[in-house]
């Protein structure tokens, strides 16, 4: 029989490690997202103009991920 408590603890630990790793990667590569040379690469929903994504991007994200 599986020990669900250990499985849950490992899952929580792996999630925390993945979140920290992703956050560090995002911080280190933020320059690519803010570089005007790459603005044409992003979807018009995500980046219709220079600067951060508009609120509609977050609405679409929540709608389609859920």
N, CA, C and O atoms as a DFTB+ gen file, in Angstrom:
264 C
 N C O
     1  1       0.836      -1.177       0.000
     2  2       0.000       0.000       0.000
     3  2       0.884       1.246       0.000
     4  3       1.938       1.267       0.636
     5  1       0.455       2.265      -0.706
     6  2       1.222       3.506      -0.815
     7  2       1.081       4.345       0.448
     8  3       0.045       4.357       1.112
     9  1       2.156       5.037       0.744
    10  2       2.126       5.959       1.875
    11  2       1.779       7.343       1.313
    12  3       2.660       8.063       0.843
    13  1       0.510       7.707       1.362
    14  2       0.022       8.935       0.733
    15  2       0.638      10.187       1.331
    16  3       0.803      11.190       0.636
    17  1       0.976      10.141       2.602
    18  2       1.585      11.305       3.245
    19  2       2.952      11.603       2.618
    20  3       3.270      12.759       2.338
    21  1       3.755      10.561       2.399
    22  2       5.067      10.753       1.771
    23  2       4.921      11.225       0.325
    24  3       5.662      12.096      -0.132
    25  1       3.966      10.644      -0.381
    26  2       3.735      11.039      -1.773
    27  2       3.344      12.507      -1.843
    28  3       3.844      13.244      -2.693
    29  1       2.455      12.935      -0.957
    30  2       2.032      14.330      -0.930
    31  2       3.196      15.255      -0.583
    32  3       3.342      16.318      -1.187
    33  1       4.012      14.868       0.370
    34  2       5.164      15.693       0.751
    35  2       6.152      15.839      -0.400
    36  3       6.683      16.925      -0.631
    37  1       6.399      14.757      -1.118
    38  2       7.299      14.808      -2.269
    39  2       6.702      15.691      -3.362
    40  3       7.421      16.472      -3.985
    41  1       5.410      15.579      -3.597
    42  2       4.755      16.407      -4.616
    43  2       4.845      17.889      -4.257
    44  3       5.107      18.721      -5.126
    45  1       4.633      18.221      -3.002
    46  2       4.731      19.621      -2.565
    47  2       6.170      20.120      -2.703
    48  3       6.398      21.241      -3.159
    49  1       7.135      19.294      -2.313
    50  2       8.542      19.683      -2.429
    51  2       8.936      19.896      -3.891
    52  3       9.626      20.863      -4.211
    53  1       8.500      18.997      -4.778
    54  2       8.828      19.143      -6.201
    55  2       8.175      20.383      -6.794
    56  3       8.773      21.057      -7.633
    57  1       6.959      20.687      -6.369
    58  2       6.272      21.888      -6.841
    59  2       7.022      23.134      -6.399
    60  3       7.192      24.064      -7.188
    61  1       7.471      23.167      -5.157
    62  2       8.214      24.317      -4.647
    63  2       9.530      24.490      -5.397
    64  3       9.893      25.609      -5.758
    65  1      10.238      23.409      -5.634
    66  2      11.503      23.473      -6.375
    67  2      11.268      23.953      -7.796
    68  3      12.032      24.773      -8.306
    69  1      10.224      23.455      -8.443
    70  2       9.905      23.872      -9.815
    71  2       9.546      25.355      -9.864
    72  3       9.930      26.057     -10.800
    73  1       8.816      25.828      -8.868
    74  2       8.421      27.242      -8.846
    75  2       9.645      28.137      -8.669
    76  3       9.772      29.157      -9.348
    77  1      10.539      27.765      -7.770
    78  2      11.755      28.556      -7.561
    79  2      12.618      28.542      -8.824
    80  3      13.142      29.580      -9.226
    81  1      12.766      27.383      -9.444
    82  2      13.550      27.278     -10.674
    83  2      12.952      28.141     -11.779
    84  3      13.682      28.856     -12.466
    85  1      11.647      28.085     -11.956
    86  2      10.996      28.885     -12.989
    87  2      11.133      30.377     -12.702
    88  3      11.367      31.163     -13.621
    89  1      10.993      30.770     -11.453
    90  2      11.128      32.179     -11.095
    91  2      12.538      32.677     -11.394
    92  3      12.701      33.764     -11.948
    93  1      13.541      31.911     -11.041
    94  2      14.930      32.315     -11.308
    95  2      15.179      32.413     -12.813
    96  3      15.829      33.351     -13.275
    97  1      14.671      31.458     -13.571
    98  2      14.836      31.488     -15.031
    99  2      14.155      32.711     -15.619
   100  3      14.689      33.345     -16.529
   101  1      12.990      33.043     -15.110
   102  2      12.258      34.210     -15.602
   103  2      13.008      35.502     -15.311
   104  3      13.068      36.396     -16.155
   105  1      13.572      35.596     -14.126
   106  2      14.337      36.793     -13.760
   107  2      15.571      36.930     -14.646
   108  3      15.898      38.027     -15.100
   109  1      16.253      35.816     -14.890
   110  2      17.487      35.867     -15.680
   111  2      17.241      36.154     -17.157
   112  3      18.117      36.706     -17.823
   113  1      16.076      35.795     -17.685
   114  2      15.798      35.990     -19.112
   115  2      14.811      37.128     -19.378
   116  3      14.315      37.261     -20.497
   117  1      14.523      37.935     -18.385
   118  2      13.556      39.013     -18.545
   119  2      13.955      39.983     -19.655
   120  3      13.091      40.577     -20.301
   121  1      15.234      40.141     -19.874
   122  2      15.702      41.047     -20.913
   123  2      15.165      40.712     -22.296
   124  3      14.921      41.613     -23.099
   125  1      14.979      39.430     -22.585
   126  2      14.444      39.035     -23.886
   127  2      13.002      39.512     -24.064
   128  3      12.603      39.891     -25.165
   129  1      12.235      39.494     -22.998
   130  2      10.836      39.912     -23.073
   131  2      10.698      41.422     -23.215
   132  3       9.732      41.901     -23.808
   133  1      11.637      42.163     -22.687
   134  2      11.558      43.619     -22.701
   135  2      12.322      44.247     -23.873
   136  3      12.241      45.458     -24.076
   137  1      13.056      43.452     -24.638
   138  2      13.847      43.960     -25.754
   139  2      12.922      44.320     -26.922
   140  3      12.194      43.458     -27.414
   141  1      12.940      45.589     -27.374
   142  2      12.054      46.012     -28.466
   143  2      12.255      45.228     -29.766
   144  3      11.340      45.155     -30.586
   145  1      13.422      44.649     -29.960
   146  2      13.689      43.877     -31.172
   147  2      12.749      42.679     -31.272
   148  3      12.387      42.275     -32.377
   149  1      12.347      42.106     -30.140
   150  2      11.529      40.902     -30.127
   151  2      10.036      41.184     -30.014
   152  3       9.255      40.236     -29.927
   153  1       9.605      42.437     -30.011
   154  2       8.183      42.739     -29.841
   155  2       7.335      42.130     -30.955
   156  3       6.180      41.776     -30.716
   157  1       7.867      42.002     -32.142
   158  2       7.124      41.414     -33.258
   159  2       6.886      39.922     -33.111
   160  3       6.025      39.365     -33.792
   161  1       7.633      39.265     -32.236
   162  2       7.519      37.824     -32.041
   163  2       6.278      37.469     -31.226
   164  3       5.679      36.412     -31.427
   165  1       5.896      38.352     -30.307
   166  2       4.815      38.049     -29.380
   167  2       3.452      38.195     -30.044
   168  3       3.274      38.986     -30.970
   169  1       2.522      37.437     -29.564
   170  2       1.150      37.497     -30.037
   171  2       0.570      38.885     -29.804
   172  3       0.920      39.551     -28.829
   173  1      -0.309      39.319     -30.690
   174  2      -0.948      40.636     -30.525
   175  2      -1.862      40.654     -29.301
   176  3      -2.146      41.725     -28.764
   177  1      -2.325      39.493     -28.854
   178  2      -3.127      39.437     -27.626
   179  2      -2.235      39.731     -26.425
   180  3      -2.617      40.466     -25.515
   181  1      -1.028      39.139     -26.441
   182  2      -0.131      39.322     -25.304
   183  2       0.508      40.691     -25.313
   184  3       0.621      41.333     -24.269
   185  1       0.930      41.147     -26.487
   186  2       1.661      42.391     -26.543
   187  2       1.210      43.216     -27.754
   188  3       1.897      43.243     -28.775
   189  1       0.059      43.887     -27.644
   190  2      -0.415      44.694     -28.758
   191  2       0.429      45.953     -28.971
   192  3       0.428      46.520     -30.064
   193  1       1.133      46.385     -27.957
   194  2       2.014      47.552     -28.031
   195  2       3.182      47.314     -27.083
   196  3       3.192      46.339     -26.330
   197  1       4.156      48.201     -27.122
   198  2       5.291      48.066     -26.214
   199  2       4.826      48.205     -24.776
   200  3       3.899      48.956     -24.473
   201  1       5.490      47.466     -23.894
   202  2       5.147      47.526     -22.482
   203  2       4.575      46.212     -21.990
   204  3       4.592      45.215     -22.712
   205  1       4.070      46.204     -20.770
   206  2       3.529      44.962     -20.208
   207  2       2.234      44.550     -20.900
   208  3       1.568      45.380     -21.520
   209  1       1.877      43.281     -20.798
   210  2       0.630      42.817     -21.412
   211  2      -0.584      43.524     -20.808
   212  3      -0.586      43.852     -19.622
   213  1      -1.607      43.755     -21.615
   214  2      -2.821      44.389     -21.088
   215  2      -3.632      43.410     -20.234
   216  3      -3.342      42.214     -20.209
   217  1      -4.625      43.911     -19.551
   218  2      -5.458      43.082     -18.674
   219  2      -6.177      41.985     -19.464
   220  3      -6.409      40.899     -18.932
   221  1      -6.532      42.252     -20.724
   222  2      -7.234      41.240     -21.518
   223  2      -6.398      39.971     -21.683
   224  3      -6.948      38.873     -21.771
   225  1      -5.089      40.116     -21.725
   226  2      -4.222      38.943     -21.822
   227  2      -4.431      38.017     -20.627
   228  3      -4.497      36.798     -20.782
   229  1      -4.533      38.598     -19.443
   230  2      -4.730      37.796     -18.238
   231  2      -6.121      37.156     -18.235
   232  3      -6.277      36.025     -17.774
   233  1      -7.123      37.863     -18.742
   234  2      -8.463      37.294     -18.827
   235  2      -8.473      36.078     -19.764
   236  3      -9.053      35.041     -19.443
   237  1      -7.822      36.222     -20.927
   238  2      -7.738      35.104     -21.864
   239  2      -6.969      33.932     -21.237
   240  3      -7.361      32.776     -21.394
   241  1      -5.886      34.232     -20.536
   242  2      -5.094      33.191     -19.909
   243  2      -5.912      32.384     -18.918
   244  3      -5.872      31.153     -18.931
   245  1      -6.646      33.063     -18.068
   246  2      -7.458      32.368     -17.070
   247  2      -8.566      31.574     -17.745
   248  3      -8.876      30.461     -17.323
   249  1      -9.156      32.127     -18.774
   250  2     -10.262      31.468     -19.470
   251  2      -9.801      30.177     -20.159
   252  3     -10.452      29.140     -20.030
   253  1      -8.688      30.236     -20.884
   254  2      -8.285      29.095     -21.681
   255  2      -7.479      28.068     -20.901
   256  3      -7.402      26.915     -21.326
   257  1      -6.887      28.433     -19.798
   258  2      -6.136      27.479     -18.988
   259  2      -7.064      26.706     -18.074
   260  3      -6.822      25.537     -17.774
   261  1      -8.110      27.349     -17.639
   262  2      -9.040      26.692     -16.698
   263  2      -9.839      25.599     -17.336
   264  3     -10.656      24.963     -16.670
